[in-house]
């Protein structure tokens, strides 16, 4: 009887050893995937910061050029180009915020630093505040839209001599 039990236990041990080996392989694969994803997130953050810096530099250059040449609002094309750049920047910010929200929710893990629950809550509150301020800005812009178009039309008529 004891030998039969020993044989049964030996089979169970072999099965458990195989399961442990399989789980270790899966763990290694998950760790490698996590590292790759973390690297991609870090690259994304770096690109986002680079784009923000480029945008700020371009905006400053346009303002300087406008003040030096005195053209101001007559350059509707420049305004449109800035608006497109601003839209692209907002899109990038939205993508970055989406990734941050995934990290806050625990879907993605931030391997570059440790954040506790308080930091996550503060980030969440900050993101909500950003959304509210962006909404207010968009509402304000939508109220200025028709007036801006009218001003551009008047400037075009003045240049034509109408």
Secondary structure, DSSP 8 states (H G I E B T S, - for coil): -HHHHHHHHHHHHHHHHHHHHHHHHHHHHHHHHHHHHHHHHHHHHHHHHHHHHHHHHHHHHHHHHHHHHT-GGG-HHHHHHHHHHHHHHHHHHHHHHHHHHHHHHTSS--SSS---HHHHHHHHHHHHHHHHHHHHHHHHHHHHHHHHHHHHHHHHHHHHT-
